[in-house]
Amino acid sequence: MKTVILDVRAPDDAMSDIAAALKSGRAQKSARISFATPELLWKVLTAKRWELLKALCGAGPVSIREAARRVGRDVKAVHTDATALLLAGVLDRTADGQIEFPYKAVKVEFLLHAA
């Protein structure tokens, strides 16, 4: 099963992991999309966008119109959310303009520290 991990960590830590994987010649076990802060993660992954990701999970490429139909929402609103997810690197755009969430599972990781 192709899984993506959405996590919260400093950009330097994310880059260090990528550099280490490249240097070792081994691919990372799972795809990873990192956010610098929990606030940024929740700003990008609103409830409506999370609903969109659930509808697209494992579905393959779909048009914005089809994505809107699957979540029962207005095409313009889904277009806005899909654009935000594309800019964050969460969704992919195919050569023919469709959107795709190329994973079958999502794992969200972050640690809340005491103040």
C-alpha positions as CSV (number, residue, x, y, z in Angstrom):
1,M,0.0,0.0,0.0
2,K,1.4,3.4,-1.0
3,T,1.3,5.6,2.1
4,V,2.2,9.2,2.6
5,I,3.2,10.7,5.9
6,L,2.1,14.2,6.6
7,D,4.3,15.5,9.5
8,V,5.4,18.6,11.3
9,R,9.2,19.2,11.5
10,A,11.7,21.9,10.8
11,P,12.6,22.4,7.2
12,D,16.3,21.8,8.0
13,D,15.4,18.4,9.5
14,A,13.3,17.5,6.4
15,M,16.2,18.5,4.1
16,S,18.7,16.5,6.2
17,D,16.6,13.3,5.8
18,I,16.4,13.8,2.1
19,A,20.1,14.4,1.8
20,A,20.8,11.3,3.9
21,A,18.6,9.2,1.7
22,L,20.2,10.5,-1.4
23,K,23.7,9.9,0.0
24,S,22.9,6.3,1.1
25,G,21.3,5.5,-2.3
26,R,18.3,4.1,-0.5
27,A,14.8,5.4,-1.1
28,Q,12.8,6.6,1.8
29,K,10.4,4.0,3.1
30,S,7.3,6.2,2.7
31,A,6.6,9.4,0.9
32,R,6.6,12.4,3.3
33,I,5.2,15.8,3.1
34,S,6.4,18.1,5.9
35,F,5.0,21.3,7.3
36,A,7.1,23.7,9.4
37,T,4.5,24.1,12.2
38,P,1.2,22.5,13.3
39,E,-0.6,25.7,12.5
40,L,0.6,25.5,8.9
41,L,-0.5,21.9,8.7
42,W,-4.0,22.8,9.9
43,K,-4.1,25.9,7.7
44,V,-3.5,23.8,4.6
45,L,-5.5,20.7,5.7
46,T,-8.8,22.3,6.6
47,A,-11.8,20.0,7.2
48,K,-13.1,20.5,3.6
49,R,-9.7,19.8,2.1
50,W,-9.3,16.7,4.3
51,E,-12.7,15.5,3.0
52,L,-11.4,16.1,-0.5
53,L,-8.3,14.0,0.2
54,K,-10.4,11.2,1.5
55,A,-12.5,11.2,-1.6
56,L,-9.4,11.2,-3.8
57,C,-7.4,8.6,-1.8
58,G,-6.6,5.8,-4.2
59,A,-9.0,7.0,-6.8
60,G,-6.5,7.9,-9.5
61,P,-6.7,11.1,-11.6
62,V,-10.0,12.9,-11.7
63,S,-11.2,16.2,-13.0
64,I,-12.1,19.0,-10.6
65,R,-15.7,18.6,-11.6
66,E,-15.6,14.9,-10.7
67,A,-13.9,15.7,-7.4
68,A,-16.6,18.2,-6.6
69,R,-19.3,15.6,-7.4
70,R,-17.6,13.1,-5.1
71,V,-17.7,15.4,-2.2
72,G,-21.0,17.1,-3.0
73,R,-19.6,20.6,-3.2
74,D,-19.5,23.5,-5.6
75,V,-16.9,23.2,-8.4
76,K,-15.5,26.6,-7.7
77,A,-14.9,25.9,-4.0
78,V,-13.3,22.5,-4.8
79,H,-11.1,24.2,-7.4
80,T,-9.9,26.7,-4.7
81,D,-9.2,23.9,-2.3
82,A,-7.5,21.7,-4.9
83,T,-5.3,24.7,-5.9
84,A,-4.2,25.1,-2.3
85,L,-3.4,21.4,-2.0
86,L,-1.5,21.5,-5.3
87,L,0.6,24.5,-4.1
88,A,1.4,22.7,-0.8
89,G,2.5,19.6,-2.8
90,V,-0.2,17.4,-1.4
91,L,-2.0,16.8,-4.7
92,D,-0.4,16.2,-8.1
93,R,-1.7,17.5,-11.5
94,T,-1.5,15.2,-14.5
95,A,-0.4,16.1,-18.0
96,D,-4.0,16.4,-19.1
97,G,-5.0,18.7,-16.2
98,Q,-6.6,16.3,-13.8
99,I,-5.8,16.2,-10.1
100,E,-4.5,13.2,-8.3
101,F,-3.8,12.1,-4.7
102,P,-1.4,9.2,-5.6
103,Y,-1.7,7.4,-2.3
104,K,-3.9,4.8,-0.8
105,A,-3.3,5.8,2.8
106,V,-2.4,8.8,4.9
107,K,-0.6,9.0,8.2
108,V,-0.4,12.3,10.1
109,E,2.5,12.7,12.6
110,F,3.3,15.5,15.0
111,L,4.4,15.8,18.6
112,L,2.9,18.3,21.0
113,H,5.5,19.4,23.6
114,A,4.8,20.8,27.0
115,A,5.3,24.6,27.2
